[in-house]
Amino acid sequence: MISALNRLVDLVEEHLTEELDLDAMARTVGTTQYHLRRMFSSLAGMPLSEYVRRRRMTVAAAELVRGDDDLLSIAVRHGYGSTEAFGRAFRAVHGVGPSDVRRDGGPLRSQSQLRFRLTVEGSIPMDTRIVDRPEFRLVGHATRVPLVHHGVNPHIQQHIAALPAQEHLRLKALCDTEPAGILQVFADLDPDATEGSELTYLHGVAVAAQTSTPADLDAVAAPAGRWAVFRITGSYPQALQSAWAATAAEWFPSNPWRLRPGPSMVAVLDRAADFSTATCELWLPVEPE
């Protein structure tokens, strides 16, 4: 995976002034666009699209300072149809307009070319099993929430708090397949996993594909396939979030698996009365590399 990401960075540089074909690039490095974008975002700390934009504006700034071409030519070369659109993108990266840089030579916020290196520290124990499951469904109460990487997500917290206690009992009675119990389900996640981007959160349970469920419940499909199941114990939700990040930084680069499209799930197996600590299972849909 690390080799694939570095090859991707090289391909971005080779095609920096062209429209990027991410599907073709993913095939070139032997993986899928979905997995490539998820891993890039997790390890680089920014979406691939943002990295490409920053690199384009870094190169464009150097061309402006050299002064060999007019502003429109530089804008078109970097994929913008007008100097106005180019100017907005340029200012978003550098904080100043193209004309200011051409006149004053800066200030500039350059994006260096990334290089990925694997450092496996083992700071997060990876207690993992691979489970092969037929198709099943996740049913419960869904809502759209922004992605929060660190700490409690207040939007999810509010959604759960609004459900009456008897509704949790009804959901638990519906569960008839693994993973058991009430689940936190995350679906429709942007592959770039950008902080603040919207996703579907479902508070519910797993049922077999053929199980009949009440019409008032929302449903998320869980296609047949393999799942990497990580068991985590510690402070909640900090230990869970740290382990989730470690799957990208440590586990996937060290194991012959990649993410496949599908929902991610968290099952809480045990917890303190105040939910300050918990033992959880994180289920991620995977396929062989």
Salt bridges, closest charged atoms under 4 A:
ASP10 OD1 - ARG115 NH1 2.92
GLU13 OE2 - ARG55 NE 2.77
GLU14 OE2 - ARG7 NH1 3.26
GLU18 OE1 - HIS15 ND1 3.01
GLU50 OE1 - ARG53 NH2 2.75
GLU50 OE2 - ARG54 NE 2.90
GLU63 OE1 - ARG77 NH2 3.12
GLU63 OE1 - HIS78 NE2 3.12
ASP68 OD2 - ARG66 NE 3.88
ASP69 OD2 - ARG77 NH2 2.94
ASP100 OD1 - ARG103 NH2 3.23
ASP104 OD2 - ARG103 NH2 3.00
GLU167 OE2 - HIS141 NE2 2.64
GLU167 OE2 - ARG170 NH2 2.69
GLU178 OE2 - ARG129 NH1 3.44
ASP188 OD2 - ARG144 NH1 3.99
ASP190 OD1 - ARG37 NH2 3.45
ASP192 OD2 - ARG37 NH2 3.13
GLU195 OE1 - HIS149 NE2 3.74
GLU198 OE1 - ARG144 NE 3.63
ASP216 OD2 - ARG170 NH2 2.90
GLU281 OE2 - ARG129 NH2 3.07
GLU287 OE2 - ARG258 NE 2.88
GLU289 OE2 - HIS35 NE2 3.84
GLU289 OE1 - ARG258 NH1 3.72
